[in-house]
């Protein structure tokens, strides 16, 4: 199969929690991993109080002593966009984005800053979530054979991209692209080539899916060896793993690798952060974060890179990097299994 590697450095500025309180709790530091905190631990309590006085009025209200977490978040919810942006600047956070995003970012900050004020069950929930958090995430977006308006068409995977995200660095650190040779319909339709941009020559020179999957798992193993830590898969919605991947494995008499039976559903995480938004496709999610689509739509690799960019923004704004979907919970759509021809693996 054909493949290529590319290292990509995201040049987004790192966010810092410059207005965070001094907290000697090792537990809280470990939970939130505040490596970018630039507060001065040598300041006295009086000096810290003077710093608060220097903030805008809304910021002072949010940090006022004696308030509950709910009251602080209520002040944030009722602030104007300009006030939200000023608060974010006061707290050395990114002030860019739509109002819903600014509110979410500030509320996550409040949860971090006043962690000890949270109810015990909320603190325990956050601790459990962080215990299962990933260090690296591999984003996938398959492309498959397709035909316009043909019911029951057997969609075989013809592109298998991998985009690796470093959760701590908040950047893409490696990309890979594999093409697969389809066996049921080896000749791509004109519609398929036009839709995906994949050519007949690319799939003709590629290996069948089963061999590609072996190569993919070898590349993931190599990545894990070079980058120790917990790695999980991610995609946009349930369709890639639930429908395309599971059907392809069944058609090839392959047991799906355990790694790819659970994943982080980026769209589900986005909906959790923005429950009132109606449009949640890739373009809409990018726009919510002030981003534009990079590359060509329906290119598996380009789609994966853009989904990874959305994921990075979600992580910046408090999404826990953990599995939130699996094949069973996503429900399996009934599809006719076409047994593919047997072949010798290399």
Helices and strands as residue ranges (DSSP letters): E 5-6, H 26-32, H 45-53, H 57-63, H 69-77, H 81-90, H 99-113, G 115-117, H 120-131, E 136-139, E 143-144, E 157-166, E 171-181, H 190-196, H 200-204, E 207-208, H 209-226, E 231-235, H 239-239, I 240-245, H 246-251, G 258-260, E 262-265, H 266-273, H 282-288, H 300-316, E 325-326, H 327-330
